[in-house]
Amino acid sequence: MVYRGHIENGVVVLDEPGTLPEGMAVVVEPASPPPDFSGKGMRNLIGLFPKEDLQQIADALKDCRQIDPDGW
């Protein structure tokens, strides 16, 4: 069973009442944050690509910027 919650003053607080027994061991795993498409978020995405591919990606982006959108 999965219980949802949030952090409040450094403590996990369940969003719905739970019925876990006192002292039961649990695993807390942060939910994935929403995608960050700001400049900082996009820079973090670069780490997902092998370094040797970054120049090819940069070149492809430059080529896309040169396309005249009115020509479509």
ZIWO-V48231 format. One record per helix or strand of 3 or more residues. SS is the DSSP state (helix for helix, strand for strand). FROM is the first residue (numbers start at 0). LEN is the number of residues. If there is no record, write none. Layout:
ss->[SS,SS]
from->[FROM,FROM]
len->[LEN,LEN]
This chain:
ss->[strand,strand,helix,helix,helix]
from->[4,10,38,50,68]
len->[4,4,8,15,3]
